[in-house]
Amino acid sequence: MIKALYQYRRYIISNSVNDLKNRYAGTRLGFLWNVIHPFTMVAVMSLVFSGIMPVRVKGNYSTEFSMALYLTSGLIPWLFFTEAVGRGSTALLESAHFLKKLPIPEEVFVAKATFTSLLSFLILLLILFTFSTVMGHFPDVSWLLLAPVALLLLTLVFGLGLFLACLNLFFRDLGQIVPVILQVLMWLAPILYTEEAAPRLLKTIAVVNPFAPFLSGFRSVLLYYTPPDPGLWAAMLAWAGAAVLLGIVTMRRVRKDLRDVL
């Protein structure tokens, strides 16, 4: 699989960029809509939590930052997670006409969908960094650790996307089930509330939420300027590795029948 992804790396990158450019094709603002949507979300949250409801969250060393920044730091990686998993789960169905005609490995199309979501995520990160600076929470060298956290998250969503894309060919209802599951997972993770405010039951359930350790790791670096503890690194590695292994095993089992069901 790694060999196939490397062999088609240019195809993946070029088509991902084209997908992002053409997402809002025909509109007057075009590519700018990729920035306007998340920027509007950040602006509204800033208005609500910094103006109307000026809530503060305590950080390390008695520092404080706005609730708007806390929520945004959770929503932006969550938006990447949901978009990548959602797009990955439908990647094979949406690329059926290519799969029927071209001898391109199936995983390449899932990788393309995942990489397109990654490009959107990078745009969101730039908005988050800018918003953080405006809110008085300035960049730090520790933010470089966001790169390995993001890489592990990318591995996780690719593995989940590959697994779900294979299942979606045989169980078409899965395309409707995945968004429901993602909605439930959002409330099981402390995205729209603080970890301290979460009931004990939600903290227990969060153990089975694959996104939870990545959220904690992301906030640990971005908000607290602190490297994720060894337990978080282990959890992120375990989830990412398990997802890729699950995707590879599933793809190998269904590959011979895959194109026949398109």
N, C-alpha and C positions, 0 to 999 in steps of 0.2 A: 504493500500500500504506500509506504514512504517513497519507494522508487517511482510509483505512478504519479504521486503528487509533485515530486521534484521534476519529473519529465514534463508535466503539463503546468509548471509554475507560471509560465508567461501567459498561458491561456487563462488560468485562474485569476491572475492579477489584472490583466487587460479587460477581461469580461466583468470583473467586479467593479472596476472603475467605470466602465460603460453603464453598468446597471445603476450605479449611484447617480451618474449624470442624467440618465434617462428616466429616473424614477418619477420625476415631475415634468417629463417632456410635454410640450404643448402649453405649459403655463407661462405667464409673462416673467415670473421671477426665477423659474427653472431651478437650478441647483441650490439657490439661496433658501429654498423651502427646507432643505436639510438642516439649516441653521435656525430658521425662523421658528419652527415648531418647538425645539428644545429650549431656545432662548425665551420664548413666551412662557413656557412652563416655569423656568427659573425666575423670570420677572414677576409672575403672579405669586409664587411662593415667597419671594423676597418682600413683596408688598404686604402679604397677609401676615407673615411671621415677624417681619422687622418693623412694620408700620402699625397694622391693626392689632396684632397679637405679638408684642415684642418678647418672645420667649427665648431664654438663653440656656445653653447646655454646657455643663462643666466638662472641661477636658483635663488632661494631665497637668500637674504642677500648678493647679489652681487657675489655669487659663479657662477662658470661656469663648464660645462662638455661637452664632445665631442658630436657632432651630431651622431656619431656612437652609443654611449651609449643611446642617446635619442631614436633613431630609434629601436634599439634592445629591449629597455624596452617596446616598443609598439608592436613589431613583435612577441615576445615570448608569451605574453598572447593571442594575436590574433591567433597564430598557435594552441594554446590549444582550443580556442573557435571554430575555423573552423574544427579542427579534431574531437572534441567531438560532435559537431552538425552533421557533416557529417557521422561519424560512428554511432551515435545514430539513425539517420534517416533511416539507412539501417539495423539496428540491428535485427529487427523481420524477415525481408526477408532472411537475412543471417543465421538465426537460425531456419528456417522453419522446417528442419528435426528433431530438438529437440522438437519444439513446437507440432509437430504432434504425437510424441511418449511419451513425458514426461509431467506430470501434474505440470510443473513449471510456476508460474505466468509470464505473458508476460513482465512486467516491469523489471523483474530481468535481462533479456537479454539487455535491454537498459541501466540499471545500470552497467552491466559488460562492455559494450562498453565505457560508460562514465568514469568508473574507470580506464580502460586501457589508455585512453587519459590523465587522471590525473597523472598516473605514468610517462608518457612521459613528461608532464608539469613539474613535479618535477625535472626530469633530466635537462630540459631546464633552470629551475630556478638556479640550481647549476652552470650551464655554465654562466648564466647572472651574478650571484653573483661574480664568479671568474673574469669575464671580467670587471665588475664594479671596483673591487679592483685593477686590473692591470691598469685600466685607472685613478686611483687615487681617485675614488669615493668610500669611504670606508663604510663598514657596520655600522649600527647604531641600537640602541635599538628600534627605531621607526619602523624598518623593521618587527617587530613582528606583526604589523597591517596588513601585507600582508596576514596573515593566514585568518582573517575573510573576507577580500576582495576576496581571492581565494575560500573560502567556499561558498560565495554568487554567485560567478561566476560558481562554480560547480553546484549549485542548478539551476541556469539559464539554463545551457547547458543540464542538465538532463531533465528539463521540456520541453525545445524545442525539444530535441531528442525524448522524449516520444510522443509528439504531432505529429511530422513529421513522426515518425515510423508508427504510426497508419494510417495516411493519405497515406503514401507510399504504403501500401498494396492495397488500392483501386484506387490510381492514380499513376501508375508506372512512369509516366513522371516526377514526383516530384523529383526522384533521379537525374535527369539531371538539374532540375530547381534550386535546392538548391545551387549547386556550383556557379551558375550564380549570385544568390542573394547575396551570401557571397562575391563574387568579388566586387559587387556594394557597399556593406556595408563597405568593407575595405577602399574604397576611400571616403566614407562619414564620416569616423572617422579620426582624425589627427594621423594616424599611421606613414605614410611616409612623413609627413610634420608637422610643429609646429602648435599649436593651434592659435598662433598669426598670422600666415601666411594664415590661412583658410579664404576664402571669407565669407561675411556675410550670403550668401545663404546656404553654407555648415554648418555653425554654427547653422542655423535655422533647417536644415534637420536633424542634429545630434540628435535632441531631440527625433526622432522616431527610432534611432539606439540603440538597446538594449545593444550593446557592449560599447557604448561611455562613460557612467558613470563609468564602470569598468576600462576602460583605464585611465580615469582621476584619479580615486582613486588609481590605481596601480602606476602611475607615481608620484602622490602626495607623496606617502609613500617612494617609491624607490629613486626618484631623489631629492625631496625637503625635505625629512625627516619630512613631515608634515601630520598629520592625515587628511583624507578626511573631508570636511566640512559637516555639517548636511544635506544640500541639496543633496550631493552626496550619503551619506548613505541612505537617503530616496529613491533616484532614484534607487539605487542598490537593496534595499529591495523590492521596488515595482515591478521592472522587474523580479527579481527572484521569488517572490510570484506569480505574474501573469502567468509566464511561467509554474510553477508547477501546478497551478490551471487549466490552459488550458490543460496541459498534462493529468491530472487526469480525468477531465470531458470528454475529448475525448476518453480516454481508456475505461471509463465506458460505453460510448455510443456504442462503436464498439466491445467490448469484446466478446459478444455472437456470432458475425459473423466473428470474427477475424481469427480463425483457419480454417474456411470453405473456405476462399479466398486464403489461402497459396498454 
